[in-house]
Each structure stands twice: as C-alpha cells, then as structure tokens.
Amino acid sequence: MIVLLVLGFALLLFTLMQYVHHRRISWLPLLFGLMLVAGNSWWLANAQREHLFMQRESVAKTEKIAPSASLGDYHFVTTTKVGKGLRYTYKIGDQSYQTLAEHTKMTVKHSDDKDATLQTTVKTYRTQNMFDRLMRWGEPQQLPAGTDYVLTLPTNWHVVNKKQYAQLVDVVKHANDDVPAAVTKLIKHEFALAAKSNDDFTSNKKAQAHLKDQITKDELHKAEDKMNEEIGRLLAEWHR
C-alpha cells in the first residue's frame, strides 16, 4: 500500500508539473492520484487495527500441569495481579511456570479427571502470500492477536490469589496448636481408666507407649480433619 501511496503522490506531482508548464490540467492522473492518496492514507491509518491483507492463525497445545502449592487435601494454582490482568502460576514437574497476563483470555473449569491440564492457544495475524506482503511493504508482516487459556482442574483443585493463599497457609500453620494440650489431657484420662481396668498397666511401659502413640495419632488426625474443613469453608466463601 505504501507503493501505491507513493504512486498517488507521483501522479499528483505529474499533474502539477503539467499545469505549471502547459497551463492545463490532466484530469485522469489527477483523479487517479487523489484516489490513491486518499485510499492508501486511510489504509495506513487503519492497517494495524483492521489487519488488512492478513489472516489470523492459531497454534494450540495442551499440557498436564502440577499445582503451584498443596495444603491438606487441596491443590492450588495461584494468581498475581499484573496491570488489569492476572498471571497464573503452576508447575510442570518441579519447574514453576506462569501464564501471560495481558491480551489474554482465561477460562477455568473443573472436571472429574484426575489430571489438571492447561490448553494454550496463541493467535497471530500473518500475511499469506507475495501479494499480501507487497501490499504491506513497510508494515509488520506478523502481529500478535492475543493468547487464550483453558485451565481444566480436578474437583479438589482451586484458583486462589496470593493473599488468599497466605491466609490458608496460616490455617495450616496453626492447625496443630491445640494438639499438645489435648493429648496431655487425654493421656491422663485414658491412663487412669487403663490403670483401673488393668493392674499391670502402670508397670507396662510398652502398653503405655502404645496408648500414648494412639492418642497422639488420633488427635493429629482430628486436627487435620478440622484444618481441611476450615480450608474448605474459606474456599466456599471466596468462590461464592
């Protein structure tokens, strides 16, 4: 199109020279030159927005992903706000990866599959042939058109932002705070009951150790269940 714009100016210059030297107007070159200049000026103003003489292409790939973090029975993909968009963090193997945040569209859905996947579709506008490239001479031959993501997660996976994840970490951090006191209280109670029902219990160190271990395991299991319930409650509240 730049070639045609230059041709249009050349025709206008030819018409001007004809008028200066011969005092006559060459109407055909004048009109043709005006059409070329006007048409190609509009093209230059709209070429990038309209993607003239270009076709859109898409390249898609799907990868199995691992969570960026796991807490209790739950797995998480975390997000970070970048400008007006969100950047999603996940893992493939032990390596962390992030999605693009700008000029993207993210779709998150859950499925009954056990594997989490991320489908990435990269879209571009590209000239397809010699004529297109000639028409866009002096302009980019390829332009980005954005990236689409489809994040498919198992039912126990969730997307949370960094602030929410920090709150969940705090829940896990304090999950066992009440366990030592509960274990101590139960050991006194259970040991007293065992001693009443079995005269040999007070001298049987092996039985005492077994009962203590069982009480500790039970209380830790209760604390873990309570922790998972609290995580589930917070997730339900955030996703409501």
C-alpha positions as CSV (number, residue, x, y, z in Angstrom):
1,M,0.0,0.0,0.0
2,I,2.9,2.4,0.6
3,V,3.9,1.7,-3.0
4,L,0.5,2.8,-4.2
5,L,0.6,5.8,-1.9
6,V,3.9,6.9,-3.5
7,L,2.4,6.3,-6.9
8,G,-0.5,8.5,-6.0
9,F,1.7,11.4,-4.9
10,A,3.7,10.9,-8.2
11,L,0.6,11.3,-10.3
12,L,-0.4,14.4,-8.3
13,L,3.1,15.8,-8.9
14,F,2.9,15.0,-12.6
15,T,-0.5,16.8,-12.8
16,L,1.1,19.8,-11.0
17,M,4.0,19.9,-13.4
18,Q,1.7,19.7,-16.4
19,Y,-0.3,22.6,-15.1
20,V,2.9,24.7,-14.4
21,H,4.5,24.1,-17.8
22,H,1.4,23.8,-20.0
23,R,-1.3,25.6,-18.1
24,R,-3.6,22.6,-18.5
25,I,-5.0,20.0,-16.0
26,S,-4.6,16.3,-16.7
27,W,-7.8,15.2,-15.1
28,L,-7.2,11.4,-15.3
29,P,-3.9,11.4,-13.5
30,L,-5.3,14.0,-11.0
31,L,-8.4,11.9,-10.1
32,F,-6.5,8.6,-10.1
33,G,-3.7,10.2,-7.9
34,L,-6.3,11.6,-5.4
35,M,-8.0,8.2,-5.2
36,L,-4.7,6.5,-4.5
37,V,-3.6,9.1,-1.9
38,A,-7.0,9.1,-0.1
39,G,-7.5,5.3,-0.2
40,N,-4.0,4.5,1.0
41,S,-3.9,7.2,3.6
42,W,-7.0,5.6,5.1
43,W,-5.3,2.2,4.9
44,L,-2.2,3.4,6.7
45,A,-4.4,4.8,9.5
46,N,-6.4,1.6,9.9
47,A,-3.9,-1.1,8.7
48,Q,-2.9,-2.3,12.2
49,R,-6.5,-2.2,13.7
50,E,-8.2,-3.8,10.7
51,H,-5.3,-6.2,10.0
52,L,-5.7,-5.6,6.2
53,F,-4.1,-8.3,3.9
54,M,-3.5,-10.6,6.9
55,Q,-5.2,-13.8,8.1
56,R,-5.5,-15.0,11.7
57,E,-3.7,-18.2,12.6
58,S,-3.9,-20.2,15.8
59,V,-1.5,-22.6,17.3
60,A,-2.7,-24.7,20.3
61,K,-1.0,-27.1,22.8
62,T,-2.3,-28.9,25.9
63,E,0.0,-29.8,28.8
64,K,-0.5,-31.7,32.0
65,I,0.3,-29.4,35.0
66,A,1.0,-29.8,38.7
67,P,-0.2,-27.4,41.4
68,S,1.9,-24.5,42.4
69,A,1.1,-25.4,46.0
70,S,-0.8,-28.0,48.1
71,L,-2.3,-27.7,51.5
72,G,-4.1,-30.6,53.2
73,D,-6.4,-32.3,50.8
74,Y,-6.4,-29.3,48.4
75,H,-4.2,-28.3,45.4
76,F,-3.8,-24.7,44.2
77,V,-3.0,-22.6,41.2
78,T,-2.1,-19.2,42.5
79,T,-2.6,-15.8,40.8
80,T,-0.9,-12.5,40.8
81,K,-2.4,-9.3,39.6
82,V,-0.4,-7.6,36.8
83,G,-1.9,-4.4,35.4
84,K,-5.5,-5.2,34.5
85,G,-4.9,-8.9,34.1
86,L,-3.9,-12.0,36.2
87,R,-0.9,-14.1,35.9
88,Y,-1.5,-17.8,36.9
89,T,1.3,-19.8,38.5
90,Y,1.5,-23.6,38.1
91,K,4.2,-26.3,37.8
92,I,5.3,-28.8,35.2
93,G,7.4,-31.3,37.1
94,D,9.4,-29.3,39.6
95,Q,9.6,-26.2,37.5
96,S,7.3,-23.3,38.1
97,Y,5.6,-21.5,35.1
98,Q,3.4,-18.5,34.7
99,T,0.8,-17.5,32.1
100,L,0.9,-14.2,30.3
101,A,-1.2,-11.5,32.0
102,E,-2.0,-9.1,29.2
103,H,-4.0,-9.6,26.0
104,T,-5.2,-12.9,27.2
105,K,-8.4,-14.7,28.0
106,M,-8.5,-17.3,30.7
107,T,-11.3,-20.0,31.1
108,V,-11.2,-22.1,34.3
109,K,-13.4,-25.2,34.5
110,H,-13.5,-28.3,36.7
111,S,-13.8,-31.9,35.6
112,D,-13.8,-35.4,37.1
113,D,-10.5,-36.2,35.5
114,K,-7.6,-36.8,37.9
115,D,-5.2,-34.8,35.8
116,A,-5.1,-31.0,35.5
117,T,-4.3,-29.5,32.1
118,L,-3.6,-26.2,30.6
119,Q,-4.5,-25.5,26.9
120,T,-2.7,-22.6,25.4
121,T,-3.8,-21.1,22.1
122,V,-1.5,-18.4,20.6
123,K,-3.2,-16.3,17.9
124,T,-1.3,-14.2,15.3
125,Y,-2.2,-12.2,12.2
126,R,0.1,-13.0,9.3
127,T,0.5,-12.2,5.6
128,Q,-0.1,-15.3,3.5
129,N,1.4,-14.7,0.1
130,M,3.6,-12.4,-2.0
131,F,0.7,-10.0,-2.9
132,D,-0.2,-9.6,0.8
133,R,3.5,-8.9,1.7
134,L,3.8,-6.4,-1.2
135,M,0.6,-4.6,0.0
136,R,2.0,-4.4,3.5
137,W,5.5,-3.4,2.4
138,G,7.0,-1.3,5.1
139,E,4.5,-2.6,7.7
140,P,4.7,-5.6,10.0
141,Q,4.1,-8.9,8.3
142,Q,3.1,-10.6,11.5
143,L,1.2,-9.2,14.5
144,P,0.2,-10.8,17.8
145,A,-3.5,-11.3,18.3
146,G,-3.6,-12.5,21.9
147,T,-3.5,-15.8,23.9
148,D,-6.4,-17.9,25.1
149,Y,-6.0,-20.3,28.0
150,V,-8.3,-23.1,29.2
151,L,-7.4,-24.4,32.7
152,T,-9.1,-27.7,33.4
153,L,-8.9,-28.7,37.1
154,P,-9.9,-31.8,39.2
155,T,-12.5,-31.1,41.8
156,N,-10.0,-30.7,44.7
157,W,-8.0,-28.0,42.8
158,H,-8.7,-24.3,43.3
159,V,-7.5,-21.0,42.0
160,V,-6.6,-18.5,44.7
161,N,-4.7,-15.2,44.8
162,K,-1.6,-14.7,46.9
163,K,-3.5,-13.0,49.7
164,Q,-5.9,-15.9,50.0
165,Y,-3.1,-18.5,49.8
166,A,-1.3,-16.7,52.6
167,Q,-4.5,-17.0,54.7
168,L,-4.7,-20.7,54.0
169,V,-1.0,-21.2,54.9
170,D,-1.8,-19.5,58.3
171,V,-4.6,-22.0,58.8
172,V,-2.2,-24.9,58.2
173,K,0.5,-23.3,60.4
174,H,-1.8,-23.2,63.4
175,A,-3.7,-26.4,62.8
176,N,-1.8,-28.4,65.5
177,D,-1.7,-25.6,68.1
178,D,-4.2,-27.3,70.4
179,V,-2.9,-30.8,69.9
180,P,-0.3,-30.9,72.7
181,A,-2.8,-29.8,75.4
182,A,-5.5,-32.2,74.1
183,V,-3.0,-35.1,74.1
184,T,-1.8,-34.3,77.6
185,K,-5.4,-34.2,78.9
186,L,-6.4,-37.4,77.1
187,I,-3.3,-39.3,78.3
188,K,-4.2,-38.5,81.9
189,H,-7.8,-39.6,81.4
190,E,-7.0,-42.7,79.4
191,F,-4.1,-43.8,81.6
192,A,-6.3,-43.6,84.7
193,L,-9.0,-45.7,83.0
194,A,-6.4,-48.2,81.8
195,A,-4.9,-48.5,85.3
196,K,-8.3,-49.1,86.9
197,S,-9.1,-51.9,84.4
198,N,-5.6,-53.4,84.3
199,D,-3.4,-53.6,87.4
200,D,-0.3,-54.3,85.3
201,F,-0.8,-51.1,83.1
202,T,1.2,-48.8,85.4
203,S,4.3,-51.0,85.1
204,N,3.8,-51.9,81.4
205,K,5.9,-49.3,79.6
206,K,5.1,-50.9,76.2
207,A,1.4,-50.6,76.7
208,Q,1.7,-47.0,78.0
209,A,3.8,-46.0,74.9
210,H,1.3,-47.7,72.6
211,L,-1.7,-45.9,74.1
212,K,0.2,-42.6,74.1
213,D,1.1,-43.0,70.4
214,Q,-2.5,-43.9,69.6
215,I,-3.9,-40.9,71.4
216,T,-1.4,-38.6,69.6
217,K,-2.2,-40.0,66.2
218,D,-6.0,-39.7,66.8
219,E,-5.6,-36.0,67.9
220,L,-3.4,-35.2,64.9
221,H,-5.9,-36.8,62.6
222,K,-8.7,-34.8,64.2
223,A,-6.6,-31.6,63.8
224,E,-6.0,-32.5,60.1
225,D,-9.8,-33.0,59.5
226,K,-10.5,-29.7,61.2
227,M,-7.9,-28.0,59.1
228,N,-9.3,-29.4,55.9
229,E,-12.8,-28.3,57.0
230,E,-11.6,-24.8,57.6
231,I,-9.8,-24.6,54.2
232,G,-13.0,-25.9,52.5
233,R,-15.1,-23.3,54.4
234,L,-12.8,-20.5,53.3
235,L,-12.7,-21.7,49.6
236,A,-16.5,-21.9,49.6
237,E,-16.8,-18.4,51.0
238,W,-14.3,-17.0,48.4
239,H,-15.9,-18.8,45.4
240,R,-19.5,-18.0,46.5
